């Protein structure tokens, strides 16, 4: 009998780590993917207590063709993936004109291109098997433009749009796509993105990565097109629709100011 795996990118910390723990608790065999192989191996040893198989693959999805290289590694190892979690992502706060072009290109590659290509490559086998689930970690940032985090917000809007479109396209195939849309969450992201000093983030309470992971798992199983985590985040995501669009960037800019 072929063993099926859940592949999770960006699994070494934050929401990705919490998702790995949740799937292990639910008895899914795992393929953990991130750049930091040492941290992945530590996590793998920890998760084996749940009685699941855990494979580790070191990969950099922020480089050109990183997704294809990861897919090839999975194929060479003969691993069958029936659930794909595209969690790996990054952002960087600051003025658009002050961002390094190479770093921006890497962010686009990681947040959008690799997610898209991995989904495309794994969907083929999922459709043949008649079963598959894809969880794309987006953000409430995808519901609004984000002056000061412009590239990050734009990439998450792409992830949300793509996920909703694919979920509709794949109806009847046994494959579904769900976008997880958390707001501020306890993770390494805020230190790496330099958002810890933003005024708006000091005004809200952060959700735990564990809570986001648990809710995302349920939404995935229900084949929801997307889930917005938390009532306050639901309000943040829906309020921009209720006001003139020209107001939204100005309000978000104030929220994201340092």
VENFENVEN-V28064 format. One record per residue. RES is the residue in one small letter. PHI is phi as a letter, one per 40 degrees, with the letter a starting at -180 (999 if undefined). Layout:
BEGIN
<<RES | PHI> <RES | PHI>>
END
This chain:
BEGIN
<<x | 999> <x | c> <x | c> <x | b> <x | b> <x | b> <x | c> <x | b> <x | c> <x | g> <x | c> <x | c> <x | a> <x | f> <x | c> <x | c> <x | c> <x | c> <x | c> <x | d> <x | c> <x | c> <x | c> <x | c> <x | c> <x | c> <x | g> <x | c> <x | c> <x | b> <x | b> <x | c> <x | b> <x | a> <x | c> <x | c> <x | c> <x | c> <x | c> <x | c> <x | c> <x | c> <x | c> <x | d> <x | c> <x | c> <x | c> <x | c> <x | c> <x | c> <x | g> <x | b> <x | c> <x | b> <x | b> <x | b> <x | b> <x | c> <x | a> <x | b> <x | c> <x | c> <x | b> <x | d> <x | g> <x | c> <x | c> <x | c> <x | c> <x | c> <x | d> <x | c> <x | c> <x | c> <x | c> <x | c> <x | c> <x | g> <x | c> <x | c> <x | b> <x | b> <x | b> <x | b> <x | b> <x | c> <x | b> <x | d> <x | a> <x | a> <x | a> <x | a> <x | c> <x | h> <x | c> <x | d> <x | c> <x | b> <x | c> <x | c> <x | d> <x | c> <x | c> <x | c> <x | c> <x | c> <x | c> <x | c> <x | c> <x | c> <x | c> <x | b> <x | c> <x | c> <x | d> <x | c> <x | c> <x | c> <x | c> <x | c> <x | c> <x | c> <x | c> <x | d> <x | c> <x | c> <x | c> <x | c> <x | c> <x | g> <x | a> <x | a> <x | b> <x | b> <x | b> <x | b> <x | c> <x | c> <x | a> <x | c> <x | d> <x | c> <x | c> <x | a> <x | c> <x | b> <x | d> <x | h> <x | a> <x | d> <x | c> <x | d> <x | d> <x | c> <x | c> <x | c> <x | c> <x | c> <x | c> <x | c> <x | c> <x | c> <x | c> <x | c> <x | c> <x | c> <x | c> <x | c> <x | c> <x | c> <x | d> <x | g> <x | c> <x | g> <x | b> <x | b> <x | b> <x | b> <x | b> <x | c> <x | b> <x | c> <x | b> <x | d> <x | b> <x | c> <x | a> <x | c> <x | d> <x | c> <x | c> <x | c> <x | c> <x | f> <x | b> <x | c> <x | c> <x | c> <x | d> <x | c> <x | c> <x | c> <x | b> <x | b> <x | c> <x | c> <x | c> <x | c> <x | c> <x | c> <x | c> <x | c> <x | c> <x | c> <x | c> <x | c> <x | c> <x | c> <x | c> <x | c> <x | c> <x | c> <x | g> <x | c> <x | c> <x | a> <x | b> <x | b> <x | c> <x | g> <x | c> <x | c> <x | c> <x | c> <x | c> <x | d> <x | c> <x | c> <x | d> <x | d> <x | c> <x | c> <x | b> <x | d> <x | d> <x | c> <x | c> <x | c> <x | d> <x | c> <x | c> <x | c> <x | d> <x | c> <x | c> <x | c> <x | c> <x | c>>
END
